Amino acid sequence: MEIIPAIDVIDGKCVRLTQGDYAQKKVYNEHPLEVAKQFEDAGLKRLHLVDLDGAKAGAVKNWKVLEAIAGKTSLVIDFGGGIKKEDDVKIVFNSGAALATIGSIAVKNETEFVKWLLTYGAGKFLLGADVKDEKIAVGGWLETTDVWVYDFIQKYIEHGIQQVFCTDVSKDGKLEGPAVGLYKNIIAKFPGLHFIASGGVSSVKDLDDLQQAGCSGAIVGKAIYENRIGLEELKKFGV
């Protein structure tokens, strides 16, 4: 199982939110590049980079941060937040992201997203599924749809998507443990999927549980920043 550290960016700084709430913001480092280099030095290969300003504005904002990290590390970066138009997709790839992370537009504008899959190749996209009670949530999690997560994933597998990460929004940023049961169900239904767990990881034991559940990867954010998990401890996962 691959460990994928997360850097969330507001105003060019490395932050974390609790439950997606911008009012519950904590700044961990003024310089995301420093954080990314620490991850690289620890042997990590990937990075989950989230533009929270972009997510709020509906257009990519912190592409300079992406450009700096892509230019000065060899991390394989997936970048998301505010990708709503093809111009945003172009900015993300031109700034050095290996993958564009897509969430709400895959729910709200399937036609546009499928066009991007055909233009750039499905292998260039990481599909994010925010889930509440097995239903897809969008719009900073304020809005729960009636789309069942399994139907959502099935549809995009048919369009060629290979990598999906899933966040149980009731768990995210709370360090209360991940939604292992939900993930086991998804993996059982889609055994060939490169499935990445996200949200709630608070300890190395949580990572052990996710690995045993069959996850291909796990996104870890707050637990690293709050020193619940040391970068050295991640080595056993073959980072």
N, C-alpha and C positions, 0 to 999 in steps of 0.2 A: 504494500500500500504506500502510495506516494503522499508525503506531507506537503501541503501547499499553503505557505504562510500568506496572510492577507494584510494589505496596506489600504486603509480607507483614507481618502484625501478630501479635506476642506481647506480652502484658501491656501493651497500648496503645502499644507501640514498633515502629518500623520496623526489621525484621530481614531477613536472608536465611539460608536453610538450604542445606546441600550435600546433594544426593541425598535430600531429604526427611527428613534426620536431625536431630532436635531437639537432639541432643548437639553437632552442628556448627552452632551458631547464632552469628551475628555481628550485633550491634546497630549500625545505621547512623545512626539518629536517634531521639531520645526522643519526637519530636513528628511523627507522620505528616502532620499538616495542613501543616506547613512544607514537607515534601517535595512534597506534592500541589500546593501553591501554586507551587513552583519549576517543576514540570511545566507547570502552566497558563501561567505567565509565559513559558515557552519556546515556547508555541503549541500544545502537545499538547491534544487534545480529550477523550481517553478515559483511563480508569484501571481497572486490574485490581487489585482489592483483595481480599486473601486473609486470612481469619481463621484463623490457625494454631491458636490456642487452641480455637476452635470445631471445627476439623477433628479435633483430638485428643479433645475432649469429646463430639462427636456432637450438639452444639447450638450455635447462634450465641452468641458471647460478646462480640466487640468491635464491637457495633453502634453504640456511642457514637462510635467513630472514624469509622465510615461517616456518621453523622449530622453530625458536625463538618465533614467534607470536603464532603459534599453541600450543607450549609448555607452554606459559605463559599467554594466554588468553583463554576464552571459545568461542571466535568468530567462527562462521561457515565460513570457508574461501574457496572461489573459487580462483584458482591460474592459471594464463595463461602467455603466452609469451615464445615462443621457443619450445613448445611441438610438436615435429616432428616425434619422434620414440617411440616405446613402452617403451624403457628404460627411456625416459623422463616422461612418464605416471607413471611408477613405482616410480621414484624419488619423483614426486609430491604427490602421495598418501602416500608413506613411510614417507614423511616429514610433514604430518599432514593436507593436504588439504582435505576438504570434497568433493569438486568438482574440476575437471580439466576443465579449460576454453579452448575451441577449436575454432579456427577461420579458418585460411587459409588452413590447411590440410583438412578440411571438404569440401573445394572447389576444392583443387588440387589433393587430393588422397582419394577419397571416399572409396575405397576398404579397405585401412588401417584403416580409422576412424571407419568404420562399424565393422571391426574385434575387435577394442577396445570396442565398444558398446556391442558386444556379450560376450567379455571376462569379462568385469568389471560391466556390467549393464548400461543401458542408463541413469539411475537415478544418475550416478556418474559424468555426464558431463553437462557443461553449454555451449550451442552453441552460439557463437558470430557471428552476421551478421553485417559487416561494409557495409554501403549502400551509394551510390552516385546516385542520380536520379533513385531510386528504383532498381538499379543494384548492385550486390555484388562487393565490392572492396577488394583487397588483397595486400600483400606485403607492409605493412606500408602505405596503401591507394594510392600508386603510380600507381597501376594498377587496372583499372575498367574492370570487366568481362562483358560478355553478359548474365550472369545468373540473372534472375528476382528474387527478394528477396522472393516473394510469393512461387515460385517453389522450391527454396532452403529450405525454412522452411517446406513446405509440405513434401518434400522428407524425411527430417530427423524426422519429426513427425511419419511418417510411419515406421521409424527405432526405434521408442520408445523414442526419445528426448522429455523431458517434460518442460525444461526451456530454453528460448532463450532471449538473450539481443541484442538489435539493436542500433547501433551508426550511426547517419547520419554524415558522415565525414566532411560535409561542416559546421557543427555546433560545432564540438568537440573542447574544450579548448578555445572557443571564448566568452563564457558567454553571448551569444546572444539569448538564449532561445532554448528549444528542438523542435524536429520535430513532434509536436503533431499530425498534419494531417496524416503523414505517419504511426504513431503508431495506430491511430484510425482505419485506413484501415487494418492494420495487425491484430488487435484485432477482428475486424468485420469478417475477413476471418477465424480466428482460435480462436473461443471463449473459447475453453477449455485450451488454452496454458497459461503457467505461463510466462507472457511476461514482460520483464524488459527493461525500457527505459534507454538510456545512451547517454551522450553528450549534451552540451549546457545549462544545468541547471544553472541558475544565481540567482534565488530568490525563496522564499517560494511560491510565486504565480505560478512559473513554476511547482513546485511540486503539487500544488492544481490542475493545469490544467492536469497534467499527471494522477493524481488520478481520476479526473472526466472522463478522456478518457478511464479509465478501466485498466490501467497498474497495474500489480501485484507488481512491484518493480521499484525503480529508483536508478541508480548508480549516486552518487554525488561526485565530486572530487574538482575541482578548486574553486567552489563557497564556499566550506568550508575553504579551505586554504587561500582564499583571503578575508575571513570574510564577504562574501555576505550573508551567511546563518550561524547563530549561532547554535551550537549543541543543545542548549535549545529549539530552534524553531522547531527542528525535532520531539520533543516529541508528538506533536499533531497528527503525522502520526502513532502513536501506535508503535513506535520503540521498 
